Amino acid sequence: MNNDRSAKPAAAWPGVARMTARAFTALFGGYAAAAALASLLARLLPIAPAEASAWGMILSFLAFAGLGLWAFHERRLAIVAAAVWGSALVAGAAVVLLGARA
């Protein structure tokens, strides 16, 4: 009964690192993407600024939940990271380039 437990945790570390990266992407990247998308939506909606901001914030909860669930559903972490962080960067850059609402 040779039960060597030192080999099992060493093999589990890549899985722990991948899950940590996935959780970081889901939580922080999902928050960044949801906030940037909410800001972009509030900027682009052709309604009063207060109502546009409210709609953006309401829909950001749906975006954050959807991105978080999808981050753990998708098999490949690279696809998740590229989509979540990429959408956050693109939406954030679009908000900056569009500027304040006139």
Secondary structure by P-SEA (a helix, b strand, c coil): ccccaaaaaaaaaaaaaaaaaaaaaaaaaaaaaaaaaaaaaaacccccaaaaaaaaaaaaaaaaaaaaaaaaacccaaaaaaaaaaaaaaaaaaaaaacccc
